Amino acid sequence: MEVLKDFAVTFLNAFLQLILPTLAAVLAGFVIKWVKTKIASAEANLDAGTKWMIESAVRSAVLAAEQVGLAGELDDKKEYAIEAAQEALDGWGISISLSELDVLIEAAVMQEFNKGKPTTTTE
């Protein structure tokens, strides 16, 4: 019985080491596609000026959060970035939902920290 248990554990370990990277890649693809869809739907009803202001506020907030986080003065960079972007947008009189802002922050982080890396298309 112990031999069967050892075999099962060894087999399961090998199987998971083989399958988990593939599943992670597939999941990442779905997440990227979902983020792109959310961004497209958020931008659908915006004029170019408003779109630029939102992108500018989000990018600035992400970079500021990264700088403050590197200085060791921040525990939650995403929360800081959301608050900073929301404050900038409120100052310009632009209203955006928290969920849309969250997605835009995630997209800006991915874009900012994947600069210079080769891109692949999954579409």
N, C-alpha and C positions, 0 to 999 in steps of 0.2 A: 504494500500500500504506500509506503514511504517513497519507493522508486517512482510510482505513478505520480505522486504529488510533486516530486522534484522535476520530473519530466514536464508536467503541466506548467509549473512555474517557469522553467527554462524556455519552453515553447512560447508561452504568453509574453515573456520578456522580449524574446527575439522578434515576435510578431509585432509588438507595439513599437519597438525600435525601427522597424521597417515601415509601418503604416502611419505613424504619427507625423513625420515630416511631410508626407504627402497630404494628409488631412489638413495640416496647418497651412500649406500653400493654397489649397483649394479654399479654405475659409478666408484667407487673406484676399484672394481674388473676389470672393463674394462681398467682403467688407468694402473693398475699393469700389466695386461696381455700385453698391448701395450708397456710398458717400457721393459718388459722381451723380447718381440719380437725384439724391436729396439736394445737391448744389444746383443742379439744372432746374429743379422745381422751385427752389428758392429764388433763383435769378430770373425766372420766366417773366415776372411782372415788373421788373425793375428797368429804369432807364440807365443809360451808360454812366451818367454822373453819379447816381446813387450807388450803382454797382461798384464804381471805382472807390467811392467813399467807404463802403462796407469792406472791400478788400483791403484798403489801406489801413483801416482801423484794426482789422483782424490781424494782418501781418505785423503791424506795429506792436500790438498786444502780445503776440506770440514771441517776438524778439525781446520785448521788455521782460516777459516772464522768464525767458531763458537766461537773460542777464542777471536778473534778481536771484533766480534759482542757483546759478553758478556761484554767486556770492555767498551762498549758504543762508540766505535770509528768508527763504520761502519753502514751505512744505508742499503746497499743492499748486504747481505751476498752471495747470489747466484752469482751476478756479480763478486764479489771479488774471489770466488772459481773458477769460469770459467777462470778468468784472471790468477790466480795463477797456475792452472793446465796447461793452455796453455803455460805459460812461462816455466814451468818445462819440458813439452813435447817438446817445441821448442829447449830447451837446449840439449835434447837428440836426436834431429833430427827426432822426430816422428810427423808426420802430421795427424791431425784428424779434421774432420769438426766441426764447432761450434754446429750444431744441435746434432751430436753424443755426443760431450762433454757435452752438456746441459742434455741429457738423462742420461749419466753416472753420472753426478753430482746429479741429482734427485734420481737415484737409490742408490748412496752412502749415501745420506741423509736419505732415507728410511731405509736402512740397519743399519746405524750407530745409529739412534735414535729409532729403534725397537729392539735393542739387548736385550735379556732377556725376551722379550715378547713371549708368545706362538704363534707358526706359524700354519696357516691353509693353506691347498692347495685348490685351486679352479679349478684345471685342471682335 
